[in-house]
Amino acid sequence: MGFDEMDVDTIWMDGEFVDWDEAQVHVLTHGLHYGSGVFEGARCYETEKGPALFRWEEHLERLFQSAKPYEMDIEFTKEELTEATKELIRRQELPSCYVRPIAYYGYNSLGVSPKDCPTRTAIAVWPWGAYLGEDALENGIDVMISSWRKHSSSQIPTNAKTTGLYVNSMLAGEEARRNGYAEAIVLNKEGHVAEGPGENVFLVRDGEIYTPALSESILDGITRDSVITIAEDLGYTVHDNVSISRGELNTADELFFTGSAAEVTPIRKVDNVVIGDGSRGPVTEELQQKFFEIVEEAPDEYAEWFEFVDIE
Ligand SMILES: Cc1ncc(COP(=O)(O)O)c(C=O)c1O
């Protein structure tokens, strides 16, 4: 669904609430030419206790951390960005939504050096259902191992959520969809499993859970962290500091993706190889159910994961 079909009308830009259609940048914006932006993708859930941003503190922290290697000074405090986000949700009366903060080098000059360019900051929120479709959450998706490799963390900080990185994700995802798959899994330069274009990947084998180590050129996913915590709380052993080979995907009992957009999405086939029995596996289902239960109920034991929007 395109933005024009959505009931949203306001974007926060550099301290001001502006009309959706007026939220424009100059065509010579540094970030547009060189991908010099950092961003976040978070969700506000409609919990039983009211709308709440999920793991907002961690998303903001990652935004500021992502800006560091690019020497980008975000000119707003975390408190200001939080208040702006909450106000966007309140003004547009959204019970649940996706939240996209972005900071980028703006308009002034187009040398590769951004030193003379201002840092601009914006936040948009919009309704966004299941990223890979409702059916994907229940029945799982087919994925393809991309012929594109992930950037190595020796080439670009892959733990920073940088706009320019996502052309790699776009290539991998579009290649997969051209070939009839819903999504890609991307290997890193060493040929180990890294992640999806916008998701972390998990494997279940003999009742234990595995996910590639942060040193495998992946994003330090916040949903990855949530699912690790949930799994451990449920009594599972989680190996989150390992390398996973391509072949191990084929022989896994279960595979699934995690992400703020993708939430917990089962994977039923990799390159036409059926994983497990080809449907959502029992461990995936248990973790997925617990994840959705938590974001629906905002229970006290996970209270620190929720930032309530406080609507009147
Ligand atoms: C490349 C990549 N890996 C993993 C993730 C999952 O991260 P998170 O759970 O923080 O959304 C994302 C989404 O932000 C991503 O873009």
The ligand as a Gaussian input file, in Angstrom:
#p B3LYP/6-31G(d) Opt

LIG

0 1
 C       20.032000      -5.728000       7.642000
 C       19.132000      -5.925000       8.801000
 N       19.349000      -6.943000       9.643000
 C       18.547000      -7.161000      10.701000
 C       17.467000      -6.350000      10.968000
 C       16.606000      -6.606000      12.166000
 O       16.867000      -5.633000      13.132000
 P       15.753000      -5.151000      14.158000
 O       15.257000      -6.379000      14.835000
 O       16.482000      -4.250000      15.069000
 O       14.697000      -4.482000      13.376000
 C       17.193000      -5.283000      10.115000
 C       16.062000      -4.382000      10.370000
 O       16.241000      -3.331000      10.910000
 C       18.047000      -5.058000       9.021000
 O       17.811000      -4.047000       8.195000

